[in-house]
Amino acid sequence: MSDFPEFEVIPAVDVQDGEVVQLVGGERGTGKRYGDPVEAADRWIEAGAETLHLVDLDGAFEGERVNAEAIGSVVEHVPDEVGLQLGGGIREAEGARDLLDLGLDRVILGTAAIETPEIVADIDDTHPGSVVVSLDAKDGEVVVSGWTEGTGLDPAAAAARYEELGAGAILFTNVDVEGQLAGIDREAVASVADAVDIPVIASGGVATVDDVVDLQAAGAAAVVVGTALYEGRFTLREAQAAADDA
């Protein structure tokens, strides 16, 4: 499941306090609520989603999975043919393997991968291609712990390092533009995509269908879209069709 044979638009189902929420700039407390996660998942699958991007937002901040019940409901509900990737609060290899065995296709590791890089190779040994390393950038620097701590790492250099360790894909989020519907940073995405041969999933700032097409042109294999879809800026089908045409 690590490959994206064709460019894919992936809806985000970010969960806080058991509800779908979209944060602005990764800042806790800025979220707008969009209801029940299972209902959101249904909506995006009906709209043609081939993959869903699940995030335990509380888990990202707390360092442990908080919304396991709500996210578990989504995992149980979603048909097998729909891909599922989950991030937020996954810190241990054993916990990641348990999630993969439960039916997730990919686990997304951010803080854990930065703090203990060998966890990537450890999980890849038993579940090849299933680890997505999340590199969240703020002011051109990788940040961790719910986007609150700088690491001094350059995103492109970090991406290349994790490819060597066995990452199946890189999730690159530009926190500076996250949730703001203000447009993307194409150059930042291109620099990460150029640094690796594995798929790069772009996230952050998508406001228009043109942004989606630009990310595809920058070398991304997929894009995660949250706020723009929830706010009805465009439909999932419109975005996917534009990417397919491009």
For each residue, the residues with C-beta under 8 A, 3 or more apart:
1: 83 105 106 129 130 168
2: 106 128 129 130 132 168 169 198 199
3: 129 199 221
4: 7 8 169 199 201 221 222
5:
6: 244
7: 4 216 220 221 222 223 243 244
8: 4 50 51 221 222 223 240
9: 49 212 222 223 225 236 239 240 243
10: 49 50 51 52 53 85 201 222 223 224 225
11: 40 44 47 49 52 53 224 225 226 229 236
12: 22 53 55 203 224 225 226 229
13: 20 37 40 41 44 52 53 54 55 74
14: 20 21 22 23 54 55 57 226
15: 18 19 20 21 37 54 55 56 57 58 67 70 71
16: 19 21 31 57 58 67
17: 21 58 67
18: 15 37 67 69 70
19: 15 16 33 34 35 36 37 70
20: 13 14 15 33 34 35 36 37 40 230
21: 14 15 16 17 31 32 33 34 57
22: 12 14 31 32 34 179 226 227 230
23: 14 26 27 28 30 31 57 178 179
24: 27 30 31 178 179 180
25: 30 175 176 177 178 179 180
26: 23 136 138 146 147 175 178 179
27: 23 24 30 147
28: 23 31 57 61 146
29:
30: 23 24 25 27 179
31: 16 21 22 23 24 28 57
32: 21 22 227 230
33: 19 20 21
34: 19 20 21 22 40 230
35: 19 20 39 40
36: 19 20 39 40
37: 13 15 18 19 20 40 41 54 70 71 73 74
38: 41 42 73 74 77
39: 35 36 42 43
40: 11 13 20 34 35 36 37 43 44
41: 13 37 38 44 45 52 74 77 78
42: 38 39 45 46 77
43: 39 40 46 47
44: 11 13 40 41 47 49 52 229 236
45: 41 42 48 49 52 78 79 82
46: 42 43
47: 11 43 44 235 236 237
48: 45 236 237 240
49: 9 10 11 44 45 52 82 236
50: 8 10 82 83
51: 8 10 82 83 84 85 105 222
52: 10 11 13 41 44 45 49 74 78 82 83 84 85
53: 10 11 12 13 85 203 224
54: 13 14 15 37 71 74 75 84 85 86 87
55: 12 13 14 15 60 86 87 88 108
56: 15 59 60 65 66 67 68 71 86 87 88 89
57: 14 15 16 21 23 28 31 60 61 67 88
58: 15 16 17 61 62 66 67 88 89
59: 56 62 63 64 65 66 67 88 89 90
60: 55 56 57 87 88 89 110 111 146
61: 28 57 58 145 146 148
62: 58 59 66 89
63: 59 89 91 111 145
64: 59 89 91
65: 56 59 68 71 88 89 90 95
66: 56 58 59 62 89
67: 15 16 17 18 56 57 58 59 70 71 88
68: 56 65 71 72
69: 18 72 73
70: 15 18 19 37 67 73 74
71: 15 37 54 56 65 67 68 74 75 86
72: 68 69 75 76 102
73: 37 38 69 70 76 77
74: 13 37 38 41 52 54 70 71 77 78 84
75: 54 71 72 78 84 86 102 103 104
76: 72 73 103
77: 38 41 42 73 74
78: 41 45 52 74 75 82 84
79: 45 82
80: 103
81:
82: 45 49 50 51 52 78 79
83: 1 50 51 52 105 106
84: 51 52 54 74 75 78 103 104 105 106
85: 10 51 52 53 54 104 105 106 107 108 132
86: 54 55 56 71 75 90 99 104 106 107 108
87: 54 55 56 60 90 107 108 109 110 132 134 171
88: 55 56 57 58 59 60 65 67 108
89: 56 58 59 60 62 63 64 65 66
90: 59 65 86 87 95 96 99 107 108 109 112
91: 63 64 95 111 112
92: 95 96 112 119
93: 96 97 119 122 123
94: 97 98
95: 65 90 91 92 98 99
96: 90 92 93 99 100 107 109 119 123 127 131
97: 93 94 100 101 123 126 127
98: 94 95 101 102
99: 86 90 95 96 102 104 107
100: 96 97 104 105 107 123 127 130
101: 97 98
102: 72 75 98 99
103: 75 76 80 84
104: 75 84 85 86 99 100 107
105: 1 51 83 84 85 100 130
106: 1 2 83 84 85 86 130 131 132 168 169
107: 85 86 87 90 96 99 100 104 123 130 131 132
108: 55 85 86 87 88 90 132 133 134 171
109: 87 90 96 112 113 119 120 123 131 132 133 134
110: 60 87 113 114 133 134 135 136 144
111: 60 63 91 114 115 144 145
112: 90 91 92 109 115 116 119
113: 109 110 116 117 119 120 131 133 134 162 167
114: 110 111 117 142 144 151 153 158
115: 111 112 144
116: 112 113 119
117: 113 114 120 121 161 162 165
118: 121 122 165
119: 92 93 96 109 112 113 116 122 123
120: 109 113 117 123 124 131 133 162 165 166 167
121: 117 118 124 125 165 166
122: 93 118 119 125
123: 93 96 97 100 107 109 119 120 126 127 130 131
124: 120 121 127 128 129 130 131 165 166 167 168
125: 121 122 128 166
126: 97 123
127: 96 97 100 123 124 130 131
128: 2 124 125 166 168
129: 1 2 3 124 168
130: 1 2 100 105 106 107 123 124 127 168
131: 96 106 107 109 113 120 123 124 127 166 167 168
132: 2 85 87 106 107 108 109 167 168 169 170 171 201
133: 108 109 110 113 120 159 162 167 169 170 171
134: 87 108 109 110 113 170 171 173
135: 110 142 153 155 158 159 162 170 171 172 173 192
136: 26 110 142 143 144 147 173 175
137: 140 141 142 143 155 172 173 174 175 176 188
138: 26 141 143 147 150 175 176
139: 176
140: 137 154 155 188
141: 137 138 150 151 152 153 154 155
142: 114 135 136 137 150 151 152 153 154 155 158
143: 136 137 138 147 148 149 150 151 175
144: 110 111 114 115 136 147 148 149 151
145: 61 63 111 148 149
146: 26 28 60 61
147: 26 27 136 138 143 144 175
148: 61 143 144 145
149: 143 144 145
150: 138 141 142 143
151: 114 141 142 143 144
152: 141 142
153: 114 135 141 142 157 158
154: 140 141 142 157 158
155: 135 137 140 141 142 158 159 172 188 191 192
156: 159 160 191 192 194 195
157: 153 154 160 161 195
158: 114 135 142 153 154 155 161 162
159: 133 135 155 156 162 163 170 172 192 195 196 200
160: 156 157 163 164 195 196
161: 117 157 158 164 165
162: 113 117 120 133 135 158 159 165 167 170
163: 159 160 167 170 196 197 198
164: 160 161
165: 117 118 120 121 124 161 162
166: 120 121 124 125 128 131
167: 113 120 124 131 132 133 162 163 170 198
168: 1 2 106 124 128 129 130 131 132 198 199
169: 2 4 106 132 133 198 199 200 201 221
170: 132 133 134 135 159 162 163 167 192 196 198 199 200 201
171: 87 108 132 133 134 135 200 201 203 224
172: 135 137 155 159 188 189 192 200 201 202 203 220
173: 134 135 136 137 178 202 203 204 224
174: 137 177 178 184 185 188 189 203 204 205
175: 25 26 136 137 138 143 147 178 204
176: 25 137 138 139 185 204 205
177: 25 174 180 182 183 184 185 204 205
178: 23 24 25 26 173 174 175 203 204 205
179: 22 23 24 25 26 30 204 226 227
180: 24 25 177 205 227
181: 205 206 207 227 228 231 233
182: 177 205 207
183: 177 205 207 208 211
184: 174 177 189 202 204 205 206 211 214 215
185: 174 176 177 188 189 204 205
186: 189 190 214 215 217 218
187: 190 191 218
188: 137 140 155 172 174 185 191 192
189: 172 174 184 185 186 192 193 200 202 215 218 219 220
190: 186 187 193 194 218 219
191: 155 156 187 188 194 195
192: 135 155 156 159 170 172 188 189 195 196 200
193: 189 190 196 200 218 219 220
194: 156 190 191 219
195: 156 157 159 160 191 192
196: 159 160 163 170 192 193 200
197: 163
198: 2 163 167 168 169 170
199: 2 3 4 168 169 170 221 222
200: 159 169 170 171 172 189 192 193 196 219 220 221
201: 4 10 132 169 170 171 172 220 221 222 223 224
202: 172 173 184 189 215 218 220 222 223 224
203: 12 53 171 172 173 174 178 223 224
204: 173 174 175 176 177 178 179 184 185
205: 174 176 177 178 180 181 182 183 184 185 211
206: 181 184 211 212 215 223 225 228
207: 181 182 183 211 228 233
208: 183 211 212 228 233 234
209: 212 213 234 238 239 242
210: 213 214 242
211: 183 184 205 206 207 208 214 215
212: 9 206 208 209 215 216 223 225 239 242 243
213: 209 210 216 217 242 243 246
214: 184 186 210 211 217 218
215: 184 186 189 202 206 211 212 218 220 223
216: 7 212 213 220 223 243 246
217: 186 213 214 246
218: 186 187 189 190 193 202 214 215
219: 189 190 193 194 200
220: 7 172 189 193 200 201 202 215 216 223
221: 3 4 7 8 169 199 200 201
222: 4 7 8 9 10 51 199 201 202
223: 7 8 9 10 201 202 203 206 212 215 216 220
224: 10 11 12 53 171 173 201 202 203
225: 9 10 11 12 206 212 228 229 236 239
226: 11 12 14 22 179 229 230
227: 22 32 179 180 181 230 231
228: 181 206 207 208 225 231 233 234
229: 11 12 44 225 226 232 233 234 235 236 239
230: 20 22 32 34 226 227
231: 181 227 228
232: 229 235
233: 181 207 208 228 229
234: 208 209 228 229 238 239
235: 47 229 232 238 239
236: 9 11 44 47 48 49 225 229 239 240
237: 47 48 240 241
238: 209 234 235 241 242
239: 9 209 212 225 229 234 235 236 242 243
240: 8 9 48 236 237 243 244
241: 237 238 244 245
242: 209 210 212 213 238 239 245 246
243: 7 9 212 213 216 239 240 246
244: 6 7 240 241
245: 241 242
246: 213 216 217 242 243
